[in-house]
Amino acid sequence: MNDNAISQHSLDGLVAVVTGAAQGLGLEIANQLARHGAAVIMADLQLKKARATAGELREIGLTVQAAYLDITDSSGVTTFFEQTAGKYGRLDILVNNAGIGQNVTPIVELNDEEWGRVLNVTLTGTFYCCRAAGAIMERQESGSIVNIASVNGQNPAALVGAYNAAKAGVISLTRTLALELAAYGVRVNSVSPGPVYTEFNRKGMAQRCQTLNITEDEMIERVRNAIPLGRWGEPVDIAQGVVFLCSPAASWITGEVLRVGGGLEGVSATPPKRPKH
């Protein structure tokens, strides 16, 4: 790789916030942003865990700090981003990774509490962070926001209607904000991950195994066979897509949804009839 190519992906001197960064995709995104030169704030509800992982990254020479953030707290989110920008003098990158999955349930049996729980974190929490960070980036007339969506937001899977709706909302929010901030030189994009076997996905996978009456190994292999490139994703696959969208190499890209899923567009399998109660 020549020096120009390296500089096009360099994030030296930039300040980045990654939400939900204590584990899984968020942790690897924070790792990769820091490896490309950014000073990263790993924001998470799990502060103890975030501090531990941030410490491990600092031990290998990366510039990372842990911070507490509850993305469902509207005023708390605004305060967090204003204080962060005040402390570091700027806010260059926001990666909205924090979100929650849904208990596998058909829509006709989906209760209000589960619907609200998923939408409140995965969509409304992303909105709070976009609003707060977007206002700062608008003032400084620079910045990049990457929202972590999902292939489910483009091609819904059965039995997770709330999650599908939340991620579709994240994509719409991304495209709307991209239009509104374009005049200020702020770019807003999404990454839609395909299947990555993190802790986030294990619970849903286990529930789907029960509904289909198959083993976890059988489910893993079934998903793998559906992916054109023939393997499950790794957190680094998603993180590298995020780094690209945050970098100067993507300076003319905004309002886009980058699907990183090994060619898989979505899972459209129709579930069988459920036993009558």
Long-range contacts (C-beta under 8 A, 24 or more apart in sequence): 7-248, 8-247, 8-248, 8-249, 9-36, 9-243, 9-244, 9-247, 9-248, 9-249, 10-36, 10-37, 10-247, 10-248, 11-36, 11-37, 11-38, 11-92, 11-93, 11-243, 11-246, 11-247, 12-36, 12-37, 12-38, 13-37, 14-38, 14-39, 14-92, 14-93, 14-246, 15-39, 15-41, 15-84, 15-88, 15-89, 15-90, 15-91, 15-92, 15-93, 16-40, 16-41, 16-92, 16-93, 16-94, 16-95, 16-246, 17-41, 17-43, 17-81, 17-84, 17-91, 17-93, 17-94, 17-95, 17-133, 18-42, 18-43, 18-95, 18-97, 19-43, 19-44, 19-69, 19-71, 19-94, 19-95, 19-96, 19-97, 19-98, 19-125, 19-129, 20-44, 20-71, 20-97, 20-98, 20-99, 21-50, 21-53, 21-97, 22-46, 22-49, 22-50, 22-53, 22-66, 23-49, 23-53, 23-198, 23-199, 24-198, 24-199, 24-200, 24-235, 25-97, 25-148, 25-193, 25-196, 25-198, 25-200, 25-235, 25-238, 25-239, 26-95, 26-97, 26-98, 27-53, 27-235, 28-235, 28-236, 28-238, 28-239, 29-95, 29-97, 29-235, 29-238, 29-239, 29-242, 30-57, 30-64, 31-57, 31-62, 31-239, 32-236, 32-239, 32-240, 32-242, 32-243, 33-93, 33-95, 33-239, 33-242, 33-243, 33-246, 34-62, 34-63, 34-64, 35-62, 36-243, 36-247, 38-63, 38-92, 38-93, 38-246, 39-63, 39-64, 39-65, 39-88, 40-64, 40-65, 41-65, 41-66, 41-67, 41-84, 42-66, 42-67, 43-67, 43-68, 43-69, 43-80, 43-98, 44-68, 44-69, 44-98, 45-69, 45-70, 45-98, 69-98, 71-98, 71-121, 71-125, 71-126, 71-128, 71-129, 72-120, 72-121, 72-124, 72-125, 72-128, 73-128, 74-128, 77-125, 77-128, 77-129, 77-131, 77-132, 78-128, 78-131, 78-132, 80-132, 81-129, 81-132, 81-133, 81-136, 82-132, 82-136, 85-136, 90-140, 91-133, 91-136, 91-137, 91-140, 91-143, 92-142, 92-143, 92-144, 93-143, 93-144, 93-145, 93-146, 93-246, 94-129, 94-130, 94-133, 94-137, 94-143, 94-144, 94-145, 94-146, 95-145, 95-146, 95-147, 95-148, 95-242, 95-246, 96-125, 96-126, 96-129, 96-130, 96-145, 96-146, 96-147, 96-148, 96-170, 97-148, 98-125, 98-126, 98-129, 99-125, 99-126, 99-148, 99-166, 101-160, 101-163, 101-200, 101-201, 101-203, 101-204, 102-160, 102-161, 102-162, 102-163, 102-204, 103-207, 104-159, 104-160, 104-204, 104-207, 104-208, 104-211, 105-159, 105-160, 105-161, 106-158, 106-159, 106-161, 106-271, 106-274, 107-161, 110-161, 110-162, 114-162, 115-162, 118-162, 118-163, 118-166, 119-162, 119-165, 119-166, 119-169, 122-163, 122-166, 122-167, 122-170, 123-165, 123-166, 123-167, 123-169, 123-170, 123-173, 126-170, 126-173, 127-173, 130-173, 130-177, 130-188, 134-177, 134-180, 134-181, 134-186, 134-188, 137-181, 137-184, 137-186, 138-181, 138-184, 138-186, 141-184, 141-185, 141-186, 142-184, 142-185, 142-186, 143-185, 143-186, 143-187, 144-186, 144-187, 144-188, 144-189, 144-245, 144-246, 144-250, 145-174, 145-177, 145-186, 145-187, 145-188, 145-189, 146-188, 146-189, 146-190, 146-191, 146-242, 146-245, 146-246, 147-171, 147-173, 147-174, 147-188, 147-189, 147-190, 147-191, 148-190, 148-191, 148-193, 148-238, 148-242, 149-174, 149-190, 149-191, 149-192, 149-257, 150-192, 150-193, 151-192, 151-193, 151-194, 151-259, 151-261, 151-264, 151-265, 151-266, 151-267, 152-266, 153-192, 154-192, 154-257, 154-259, 154-265, 154-266, 155-265, 155-266, 155-267, 155-268, 156-266, 157-266, 157-267, 157-268, 157-269, 158-268, 158-269, 158-270, 158-271, 159-208, 159-211, 159-271, 160-204, 167-192, 171-257, 174-255, 174-257, 175-255, 178-254, 178-255, 179-255, 182-254, 182-255, 187-245, 187-250, 187-251, 187-253, 187-254, 188-254, 188-255, 189-245, 189-250, 189-253, 189-254, 189-255, 189-256, 189-257, 189-258, 190-256, 190-257, 190-258, 191-238, 191-241, 191-242, 191-245, 191-257, 191-258, 191-259, 191-260, 192-257, 192-258, 192-259, 192-260, 192-261, 193-233, 193-238, 193-260, 193-261, 194-227, 194-233, 194-259, 194-260, 194-261, 194-262, 194-264, 195-223, 195-227, 195-232, 195-233, 195-261, 195-262, 195-264, 196-232, 196-233, 196-234, 196-235, 196-237, 196-238, 197-232, 198-235, 211-271, 223-267, 226-264, 226-267, 227-261, 227-262, 227-263, 227-264, 228-262, 228-263, 228-264, 229-262, 229-263, 230-262, 231-262, 232-262, 233-260, 233-261, 233-262
